[in-house]
Amino acid sequence: MKLSILPLFALTSLVLAAAKPQKAVIVSYPDNTPDSVVAKAMDTIKSAGGIITHEYKLIKGFAAKAPAKALETVQTLGNDYQAVIEEDQMVSVAGS
């Protein structure tokens, strides 16, 4: 029985080692940013194995889970339209 579990354990280890840690982020752009710049950023994230979790309609931006390397690339795209990349996290307001 131990011999049949060993290949499964080895495969699981390989899959976990190949998986890139991803960060949950919100990427936003100035209002005058062309849609093509935002689309290129989303394509870059998808190509790196990340996912777009939400596309915003009121602001130029989106939420994503992406590897850090892909976020570095997005930061360098569109020099005239600088992306603001923030960690996606819960925000609360404490009452006084």
Summary of the structure (lengths in Angstrom):
residues: 96
radius of gyration: 18.2
end to end distance: 61.8
largest distance: 62.8
contacts: 229
relative contact order: 0.22
helix: 41%
strand: 26%
